[in-house]
Amino acid sequence: MKDDSAPSLPACVEGREASARFDATIRKLLSVSHAEIQRREAEYRKQSLANPNRRGPKPKVKSSASGRARRD
């Protein structure tokens, strides 16, 4: 049997209320400074790289120059 208790999507809003919601959202978004956004992204990147079970490409590990064999 199908369960009808699934959450419903919010109703489509048009007109002045939609415009007011959009303006409020944009003002909140643009009120965050670029430096704050960069700080948050760096913090998130550091946290995600620390996860050993993360999906996707892994960051390359830079080898030291002393470990390479010299050709003379």
Secondary structure as UniProt FT lines:
FT   HELIX           16..30
FT   HELIX           34..49
FT   TURN            52..53
FT   HELIX           65..67
//
